[in-house]
Amino acid sequence: MNNNTPDTPPYGETTRAIHAGQEPDAAFGALATPIYQTASFAYDSVEQAIARSVHLEEGYNYTRVANPTIDALEHKLADLDGAEECIAFASGMGAIAGTFLGLCGSGDHVICGVNIYGATQGLLTTVLQRWNLQVTFVDAREPSNIARAIGPDTRLIYLESPSNPSLQLVDLVAVAQLAHDRGIISVIDNTFAGSSNQQPLKHGIDVVIYSATKYISGHGDTLGGAVLGNAHQLRRIRQAQILVGATISPFNAFLLLRGLQTLPLRMRQHNANAMAVARWLQANPAVPETIYPGLESHPQHELAKTQMSGFGGVVCFDMGNDDAARAVQNATKLITIASSLGDVKSLISQPVHLSHRYLTPEERKFAGVTPGLVRLSVGLEDVEDIIADLDGAIGS
Ligand code: PLP
């Protein structure tokens, strides 16, 4: 199935997740895309070497630049997000760093949502600050805060929606409009929602980023990242990736291709399990606060309904203080304490001690990362078992 062929029927998402980007292999007809585990590709002649590497004619040279297994992954990811192009990276942080390195230069100004993954915040305030990238963090739930932060050097607006960890949303249409009107590039880290639940490019956002380590892999067995957008935007990001060497390995690309084939099915179940868990937590008097965009009580639930088709697999709850949050995690038996999310297994963590530990107390306060906040990545176990585990740990 070639998604670029004009007469391709309008296949559904689940069909495309299975077929897009993956033709039987030309050499032996292997149905699963082979792992082209090679650093370089042989040329027939010096002329062919020059044609491919200097004149960029079709064919492969070197895996840091391009590889057939990685190409298949990039095609499938682009298809699922409705993107012109995709660049697969070695990790989500590789994708984020490659985006800033490709699109920004010294002295440029970036506006960033304050509630974002801790390492992204760290990248901006340490490594990229040494390269003189200027950053303003804003509460991005209100587009006027973004508008007010725009200055003459603003090059890029970088946001997460839903955000890590507090599941805050950003009005994608409003941000895209704001950015386009002023010639600024808008970037959304769509890791928490995933392409099944939210398609930021369709709302006018320029560039979408994923930590493929999460839902795209789905099985917690590989790191990966991706950047999606139009070919023009991605040209300089591709150049940054190749020159920095943040290319994904063919083996990890194979694992992500395998995971992607069940992404829509998995996301449907993650959404359903998370909703049931969120409702159970919300009804539990021992839990002071439950945060999930699918709950009517979420302050941005109406916005969520307009830009998300499902609300994702992460549910947060605030136990009020550090001790209570620790006690819940230490008491779970089925749910595992771990840093990641998007796995088939349910994973629980306390952002203050893990994903957001590098932030200063002031930064955590501004970002709304409270000591009692618990992040639960609801997995694909039978939901009754997940709830029974929480019941044993929290009580009611
Ligand atoms: N973006 C978000 C929203 C994340 O939660 C993470 C990791 O937790 C990353 C990016 C970084 O991804 P990776 O760990 O694959 O580098």
Boltz pocket constraint, residues with backbone or C-beta under 6 A from the ligand:
constraints:
  - pocket:
      binder: B
      contacts: [[A, 91], [A, 92], [A, 93], [A, 94], [A, 117], [A, 119], [A, 160], [A, 164], [A, 189], [A, 191], [A, 192], [A, 210], [A, 211], [A, 212], [A, 213], [A, 223], [A, 224], [A, 225], [A, 339], [A, 340]]
      max_distance: 6.0
